[in-house]
Amino acid sequence: MAIDLLLGLQWGDEGKGKIVDVLTKKYDIIARFQGGPNAGHTLEFEGIKHVLHTIPSGVFHPKAINLVGNGVVIDPVIFKKELENLDPFGIDVRNSLLVSRKAHLILPTHRLLDAASEIAKGKAKIGSTLKGIGPTYMDKTGRNGLRVGDIELPNWKETYQTLRDKHLIMIKNMKVDLDFSIKELEKSFFDAVDYMSSTLTFVDSEEYLSIAQKNGKNILAEGAQGSLLDIDFGTYPFVTSSNTTAAGACTGLGIAPNRIGNVFGIFKAYTTRVGSGPFPTELFDDIGETMGRVGHEFGATTGRARRCGWLDLVALKYAVEINGVTQLMMMKGDVLSGFDELKVCTAYTYRGKTITHLPYSLNPEELTPQYTTLPCWKEDLTAMRNESEFPKNFNDYIAFIENFIEVPIQIVSVGPDRSQTIFRSPE
């Protein structure tokens, strides 16, 4: 059986958690393949909002197996809190939540290194979530990391201490003002590691998925962050530390490229970004403020207000092409209801020339967006449950995007709840 992928196509926060939750009934296994607790996947159903950071978004479906893949980095302290938050729902995590032995662990000193690095950068900071993600991936590529499988070994604390001492020397050499108690941090860390060991099932995930495919299981790979934050293809250096694109699923789960089936790409009907970095269509006026307020645009992980702007179709088409997206899913169209008009970016002026691709640099001194103006709709979309109810201008907006991107929009979300998810009929 082929493995389907689900990816964000912008700078994250597109609504991946909700769509995974909606689609899970079609799949036997939901597998996270990259990122860590810097991700925040929000699910809302039966009047309750759930925010997941490391746990795959299919965890609330009793028949689904959820797998944290080798490409994910895990903070045991945050993971423990997430698991405890599931207690009221009676979820059997021992059997429904599996963790790859090859996934790397975030140490307390990884978080300290992250904070120290941001302080040292001053105004040049990249807007890190300060979760220790970057330093953990650095240790992974530097072949120094501590993995989940290591904590099953009798001498794992010696490995931990060697890495911890190295980190403490690095922090000292940065000469930044950082107040912490390593003993207090370690107590929480060791407690959480013990909790993971006694509560969860660790697996050789690439072998587990290989057998599942041979047995005809339906598998959905779930990405974190967004394609424009990819370490190679995002707006570097204002990116995350892993491959958020389709290629990351191969290395983050141990699946071959020819095993990939559908690639579902999720985007908002407008654009948002958290933290620093270029954002060509960003709005600094009342329209941007209204988008943020109506769309409740605050980071699920950091709580930071998201920057808001018009939909950038040049950037969206770029993300579609590098991921090989086969179906699109548009979120938060309801947020745009009532504007006088809508603008979408369909080209850039870059170094004096008109271009329709994402260039090497999005430096605002060299690049300005070119817009196409479209009529908006006044109707409230949130109560609609079928595309036959969509107003003409909303249908025209969808058609304009499809014609530009050349990929069909199969799902339209008109609100945060599961029930506000509309499957469109193919043409």
N, C-alpha and C positions, 0 to 999 in steps of 0.2 A: 504493500500500500504506500502511496505517496504521502509525504508530510506537507501539510499546508502551513503557510507562514502568515503572521499578522504583524504589521509594522506601522509605526507612526511616520508620517511623511513631512512633518514640519520640525519645529524645535521642541518637540515633546508636548505633553499635556493635551493630546488630540482626543482622548477618550478611549484608549485601547482597552482599559479594564472593563468598561461597560460592554464593549462589543465582544470581548472574549467571553464574558459572562453570558451574553445572549447566545453566542454560537456554541457554547460548551455542550449543549444537549446533543449536538451532532458528532461529538468527539469522545473517544475513550480516554485520551491522555492529553493534558495541557502541559507544555514544557517551556519554561523560561530559559533563554539562551545567553543573556548578557546583562550587564548592569548590576546594580545592587540596591541598597536602601536609599540611594538618591532618586530612585523611581517612586512614583506615587500613583497607583492605579485605583481609581475611585469607582465603586459599584454602589448602586442605589436601587433598592427594591423593598416592597412592603413597608415603606415609610422609614427605612433605616439606611443610613449612609455608612459604607465600609471603605476604609482606605488600606490598601495592601502595598507593601514596599518590596518584599522579597518573595512572598508566597504567590504562586501563579493564580490568575484570576478565576480559575474554575473551581476553586476550593469549596464553594457553597453548593456545588452540585454533587449529590451523594454517590453517583455512579462514576464520577470522573476520578482518574488518577492524576495527581499534580506532581510534576517533576522540576526540581531546581537543577539546571544543567551545569556542566563544568565551566562554562563561560561566565557564570555569575560569581560575584564576590559577596560573601556573607558576613554580616556583623552579628555575632552570636547574641549580643545584648538586645539589639533591635529585633532580631528574629524571635527571641524568647518572648518579648512583649507582644509581637504579632500573634504568636501561637496562643498565648494566654488570652488574648482578645477573642479567640475562637471558642474558648471554653463554654460560653453560654449557648452555643449553637450545637453542641453535642457532636462535633466533627471528629471522626476517628482518624487523627493525623498519622498514627503509626502505620496504617494501611493505605491511606489516601494521599499522603505527602511523602515523596521520596527526594533524597538529596544526593547529588553526585559526589563521590569521594574525591573527584578531581577539582571541585570548586574550591577557590581560595578563600581564606578567612581574613577578615579585617581585624587587626589588632588594635587595642587602645592607642598604641603609639602611632598607628597609621592615621588615626583621626588627629592626633596632636601634630603630626608632620603636615597634614593638610592645612590646619589652622595656622601653623607657623609660616608655611609657604605663602599663604594669602596675606598675612601681616607683612611679610618681607617684601612682597610685590607692591604694596601701597596702592597707588592709583592705577597701576597696571594689572590689578587682580582680575581673574577670569570669571568671578562669580561662582566659585565652588560651593556645593552644598555642605562642605566641611564634614562629610561622612567618611572620609578616609579612602574614597574610591580610587583616586589617582595614585596615591602612594602604594596601595595594594596591587594595582595593576603594574606599577613600576617594579615592585618586588617579584611579581610573577614573571615578567619578561627578563628581569635580572637574575632569575633562578634562585631566589632567596626565600620565596613565599612558603607559608604554612597552609596546608590543604586539609580539607575535612577528613580525608583518609589518614592523615598524620595523627589525629587525636585518638585513633584506635590503637596506636602504638604505645608501648610502655614508657618510652623515653621522650614523648612529644614535648613535655615541658622544658626539656633541655634545648630542643630546637627553638621553642618559643623564646626562651631567655636570651639565646644568642642573637636572635633578630631584634628583640626588644632593646638590648644593650646597644646594638648598632644604631637603632633609631634615636635613642636618648643622646648619643654622641652627636648625631646629625642635628638634633634640635638645639643642643647647647651651642654648636658652631654657628647656627643661624643668628644667635644673639638678639632674639626678639623677646618681648615681654609676654610670657605665656605662663599663667598660673595653673598648676595641676598637682594632683596627688596620685602618683602611679600606683600606690598600694590600694587606694579606693577604686581606681579604675580596674585594676587587676582582679579585685574581689568580684566585681560584677561580671567581668569577662569569664573567669573560671566557673562561677556559678552557672552562667549561661551555657558554657561548653558542656558542663555536666548535664544540664537540662536537655540540650540537644541530643546527647549520647543516649540518654535514658528514654527519650520521647519519640525520636524519629528513626526512620529506616534509611541507612546509607547504602547506595548501590553503585555498581560500575555502570554508569548511565548509558554509555554508548552501546554496551552489550545489551542492556535492558531494552533500549529503543530498537536495536537491530532485531531482536527476537519478537518484539511487539509488531514490527512491520511484517515480518514473515508470517505472523499469526493473524494478519488482516486487521489489526487495530487501526482506528482512525486517530491521527495525531495532529495537534495544532501547536506550532511553535510560536511563542509569545515574546515579542521584543519589548524593550524598555526604552525610555527617552524617544528621540526622533531622528530621522535620517539626516537632518541638517546639523545634528550633533555628533555624527560619526567621526571617529578619530582621523580617518583618511579623507572622507568626502564631505565633511561638514565645514562650517565656517571657522576653520582653524586660526588661532589657537583657542577660540572660545567654543570648545567642544567637550564632550565627555571622553573617557579614557578607553572606550571599547568600540567595537564595530557594531553599530546599531542597524546596519543594513542587512539585506538578505544573506550576504556572504557570512555574516556573523553567526547565522544559525548553523552553518556547516561546522565551523570551528567551535562554537559554543555548545553543541550537542553531539558532535561526532557523526553527523549525517552527510552522506555524499550528495553533491550537487544534483545528480540525476534522480535523486529521491524526492526532490521538491516538486509539489504539485501547484496548487493555487497560491498566489501571493496577494493577500488582502492589504490594501493600503488605506490608512485612516487619515483624514484631514479635517480641520475645522473650516467652516464657511468664511472665516476670516483668519487672521494670523495672530499668534501670541508668542511671546518669548519671555523666559525668566532669566534674570541675571544680565551680565554684560555681553557685548558682541554686536555685530552689525545687524541691522533690521531695516531694509530699504523702505518698506511700506508702513513703518511705524507712524502712529498718529499722536500728536501732542495737544490735541484740541478737545472740545466737548464730545466729539464723535468717539474718539478713543476712550475717553472717560466713561461714556455710556456703554460701550462694548464691555469694558471691564466690570462695570457695576451690574449690568443685566446678566452677563455671562458668569458672574461670581469668579472672576479670574484671579484666583490666589493659589499659589503652589500647594499641592497636596502634601508635599514633603517638607517644604521650607516655610510655607505660609506667606512668602513674599508675593507682592502684587505683580501680576504679569503685565508686561508691555503689550499693547494691542495695536493692530493695524489692519489695513485692507488685505484681501486675499492676494497672494503673490503666485500667479500661475506659472511664471518662469521658473521659480524655485520648485514649485509643485511638480511640474513636468520633469525637471531634472531628477527629483527623487523617484518619480515613477519609473524613469528609464534605468537608473542605476540599480533599482530593485527588481525590475521585471514584473511590475505590478499587473495583475490580471483583472482585479476588481477593486473599485473604489468605494469608500464608505464616508459619507459627509456628515459631520457632527455640528450641532449648535446653529443650524439654519434659523431656528426660532429667535436667536439673539438679535438678528438683523431686522426683524419685523419693525416697521414704523419709521425707518430712516427715509429722508426725502429722496435720496438716490444712493446707489452703491457704485463703488469703483473697484476694479480689479486690475492688477498690474499684468500687462501682456508683453512688455518689452522693457529694456533698460537703455538709457543713454550712458555709454561706458567709454570714457576717454574720447569723447566727441563723436562716437559712432553709435548707431542703433543696433543692439544685439538682442537675440531671443534665447540666449543660453546663460547659465550661471557661470560667471567668469571666475578666474583665480582669486580675485579680491573683490569684496563688497564694500571697500572703503568709500564712505559717503562723499568724500572729496572728489572721487573719480566716477561715481555712479549715481544716477537718479532714476526712479521708476517712471515709466510711461503708462498711463492709465486709460482704460476703456470704461465709460460710464454706462450704467444699466439702471433701469427703473426698479424701485423697491416695491415691497408689498406691505399693506397695512394690516392684514389679517394676523390674528394670533394663531400660531401653528401648534401650540403645545397640546391642544385637545384632539388634534387630527390623528387618525389611526390608519388611514389608507391614502395612497397617493392620488386617488380620484378627488380627494378633498383639497389638494394643493391649489393655491391661487395661481393664475397665469404667470405673473411676474416671477414667482418662485420656481415654477417649472422652466421658465425661460433662463433663469439664473443657472439651474442645474444643467440645462442643455448647452449653455455657453461654455461651462466648465468642461463638459464631456467632449464637445467639439474641439476645444483647444488641447486637452490632454490626450484625447483619442483612446480613452479607456472608460467603460461604463461605470456609472455610480449605481450600485446595487442596493445599498442601504442608506437611508436618510434618518438621522436622529433629530427629534424635535423636543427633546427634554432629557433630564438625567435618569429617569426611571426606565426599567426594562421595557415596560409597556409602550414607551414613547420611541419605539424603534420600528421603522417602516421598511419592509422589503419591497423594492420596486420590481415590477414585471419587466422581463427582458423585452426589448423591441422586436 
